[in-house]
Amino acid sequence: MSRFWNQKTRKISPYVAGEQPREGQKVIKLNTNENPYPPSPSIEKFLKSFDPEILRLYPDTSCTKLRIAFAEFWGVLPEQVFCGNGSDEVLAFAFQAFFESGENAAPLLVPDISYSFYPVYADLYDIPLKRISLADDFSVPVEPFCAQEGGVAIANPNAPTGVSMSLESVERILIANPDRVVLIDEAYVCFGGTSVVGLLEKYPNLLIIGTLSKSHSLAGLRLGYAIASEELIEGICRIRDSFNSYPVDTLAQKVAELAVRDRAWFEQNTGKIIATRERVRAEMLEMGFDVPVSAANFLFVRPGQIGASELYNNLRNQGILVRYFNKPRISEYLRISVGTDEQMDKLMSAVRKIWVEVKKENG
């Protein structure tokens, strides 16, 4: 611990990202929910002809062309879109813009099992937090989120479970919190969830967060966005312009725009991921594993007799990376990103061998 750290730096517990393989290390990487397919071919064509002279100028602070592309993709107005350097940054701006800090502030409501950056931001910005327990089937209970506290933040589909809420459930929460922001994080919605974008006209308190990392194969680009009423977008802009007026660089804006406009490529790849996910889930269910229905690009798996920690370490030793959360209620589950069919076949082959060995040991 450095003697130069201030008190906040000393006490915070930072977010821990999934393991990244060392350079040159050959692994099957199924631990960080990256898209296994390349981004739109139009991006490669653009990069080969990109004029670096442009980079001497500052980027468009408003991300005008990209916001127009998002607006057309989602059927909203450009004024209802905000772009940032990854959805994590957009989330950070939103937490600062809409949720009150201090001991006497009403708490922000979040699921007890969800994206682990939410409590990190709450701690960093001194926002009181109240965790709402998921049901036994990992679904989000609606009623507790209808209490008018300091706001709501829910990932839908949820992470790391992959379980999705219905449109009706989200609307009930919006109706019950007319004077509070309800943040719905739709990082995985394109893989089978139901977007709540259609509710924007009725609910000015709705804030939707999205990312191109998973759906458009651009995790390395860092491009996130928000869709909301113009009132909420202005609030996020006020925070951004008090921190960094140029968060999205020129190159990222253009690459992201090309990706968003190539809807056919996006639909083709998400369709393949959904099909692979359902096939692998069925195979795991046949083996007696507990695998909740997923609306995301990953599966949440309880491997039964094997033990999650044992399976995680065994797979890791074979060069297959999955995610293990040693936390209450989910310590017997693994989160497994959906890769290509070839990658998932290698995963399942390894899992079956381990499963057979464990069954022999247990008689």
Buried (B, 14 or more C-beta within 10 A) or exposed (E): EEEEEEEEEEEEEEBEEBBEEEEEEEBBBBBBBBBBBEBBEBBEEBEEEBEEEEEEEEBBBBBEBBBBBBBEBBEBBBEBBBBBBBBBBBBBBBBBBBBBBEEEBBBBBBBEBBBBBBBBBBBBBEBBBBBBEBEEEBBBEBEBBBBEBBBBBBBBBBBBBBBBBBBEBBBBBBEBBEEBBBBBBBBBBBBBBBBBBEBBEEBBBBBBBBBBBBBBBBBEBBBBBBBBBEEBBEBBBEBBEEEBEEBBBBBBBBBBBBBBBBEEBBEEBBEBBBEBBBBBBEBBEEBEBEBBBBBBBBBBBBBBBBBBEEBBEBBBEBBBBBBBBEEEEBEBBBBBBBBBBEBBBBBBEBBEEBBEEBEEEEE
